[in-house]
Amino acid sequence: MDKDMVDVATHLVAAVFAGGIIGLERSFHGRPAGFRTHTLVCVASSLLMILMVYQWKLLPGGVPVDTIRTDPTRMAQGIMTGIGFLGAGVIFKEGLSVRGLTTAASIWITAAIGILIGVGFYFPAVLATALTLGILSVFRRIESSMPSQAYAHHALRFDRNDAMSEVAVRAIMAEHGFNVANVSYRVTDDGQHFEYRMVLRSSDVGNLARLADYLLKQPKVRSFQLSPTGD
């Protein structure tokens, strides 16, 4: 088999492996862009860079390699621009939360790894693959164990003539471990109900469930909504 064919096959197989193991981590956690998506992104990036590296093979008449001057960064820039559109496709809004940012970032770095493999820069490609897996898996555990603030958008509705005062509402929030910010007030279009809307902050995400249980038992509360924010 021709040496160039062996090199091309090696590049593409390495891209399948690198993209596949990153994609498996995303699939395991139920992300919309997982095993196949990441593998295809990595192989496509590698394939396009191979095309740039071996483009002299496409020219008729056996043009010598040293007569062609190329800039591999231009092909890489085009790949990364295209990947930006794919990454945007996995970012979506779910209620008041934005999700998919980590998956978009993983697609972006998978494309970069594919570019490295495509030009035969294996050591940084392997190192980047290992680091990416570590960030996606190990850092997940570190992040979950770190103390952090939980935020939620909260809407609370009462009958217009039987609404709790703001002082009472703030007292309930404080009792359940929340700080209140950005309070707004609204009377519904039919004039029958009054709403408080606010942003809640707490150091314990479990406070949301406890607050929901409490509000369910309050006869004055006509409806409420608790929407956690986050990736």
Protein Blocks (a to p, Z undefined) as FASTA:
>chain_A
ZZklmmmmmmmmmmmmmmmmmmmmmmmnopablmkmmmmmmmmmmmmmmmmmmmmmmpgh
iiafklpccdfklmmmmmmmmmmmmmmmmgccehjacehklmmmmmmmmmmmmmmmmnop
aklmmmmmmmmmmmmmmmmmmmmmpccdddddddddddfklcccfklmmmmmmmnopace
hiacdddfkopaccdddddddfbfklmmmmmmmmmmpmklmbdcdddedZZ
